Amino acid sequence: MGDFDVRRILIDPGSSTDLLQASVINHMGLELSGLENLGKILSRFNGAATTSLGDIVLSVQAGPVTLNVQFSVVEDLSPFNAILGRMWLHYMKVIPSTYHQMVSFLTEDGQIDQYGSQLAACQCYQIA
């Protein structure tokens, strides 16, 4: 994202919003004061609500494809640094596979398969 290699990203077809942890913004050296659309209410799958700190647009590179993505920045998203939801999946025309822990999409040069890390996934779920 941007010029940084961000790890612990969840691909979530159930999320209607792309989310980014506020600490990632700080690590990138960006200011939270530059966020737009402050105070948006986000509803979790269990009905609980959280308020976003604002929105930011960052470039996200998956393989050879780079796409500008609008993220809602939240304070506590742990154990994940980012969640890419339906909007990103739709624009990238991604086919996610939870069984194979990968996403697949087409480019002008053919099909790209990006695999996740089994170890990182286990660590994230142990933290949660």
Buried (B, 14 or more C-beta within 10 A) or exposed (E): BBEEEBEBBBBBEEBEBBBBBBBBBEEBEBEBEEBEEEEBEBEEEEEEEBEBBBBBEBEBEBEEBEEEBBBBBBEEBEBBBBBBBBBBBEEBEBEBBEEEBBBBBEEEEEEBEEEBEEEBEEEBEEEE
